[in-house]
Structures are given as structure tokens and as C-alpha cells.
Amino acid sequence: QVQLVESGGGLVQAGGSLRLSCAAAGRTFSVYAMGWFRQPPGKEREFVTNIRWSGSSTYYADSVKGRFTISRDNAKNTVYLQMNSLKPEDTAVYYCAADLDGRGLGQYSSEYDYWGQGTQVTVSS
């Protein structure tokens, strides 16, 4: 199993920045990629970005390209999401997830095997 714990959420004004962290524990050697998803209030969970556990391949949703950056520190088994130029529409619960076998591009929640508990990000206007 893989355990995931997110942190770093909070309240920020529009235009501000936050950095989320996702610490992984357990069978991390079996992870193919890590992803970030978010669920805005009253809406379905949506893909934000992902990164291969080895290598540098990343993929971003159009809505966050140029503003968000995903990175990882394999020595710390941690994935980060740097969020800049935040907008009120970025308000959501943010979840990290682990994909064990890379069945696809990692855009869909069904491709992920383990999930964190989520961290709230609120952007005020």
C-alpha cells in the first residue's frame, strides 16, 4: 500500500501563491506517477497535473498551465504543487494521488490507486 498525506492548503487572496505538499509512505517504489486533482464546491473532481515518479514528464490541465508547477523530491518521497497567480476559481479541495501502473496519461481519477485525504485551498477575491 501507499499512504499519502497532503499539507499546505489555506486561505489566500487572488493573485497570491501557495505550495502544497504530498508526502508518500509505504510501497513508494511501486509508484509510476503522482497526480494532483481538485474538487471545487458543488462540482466533480478534476485533474490538475501529474508527474512521473522517475524522469521529468509532466502534464497540466489547461486551466492551470503557466500558473501551477508540479515537482517531486524522491529522497523525501514528496510531491509539491506550487500555485501562483491564484484565482477564486482555484478554490477547491486538492487531492494527491498515486498511479501504480501508468495505464493512461493520468488525466482521470480512475487511473489512480491511492488518494490522500485532501487539503482545502480557498482563494478570496
Secondary structure, DSSP 8 states (H G I E B T S, - for coil): -EEEEEE--EEEETT--EEEEEEEEESGGG--EEEEEEE-TTS--EEEEEEESSS--EEE-TTTTTTEEEEEEGGGTEEEEEE-S--GGG-EEEEEEEESS--SSS-SGGG-SEE---EEEEEE-
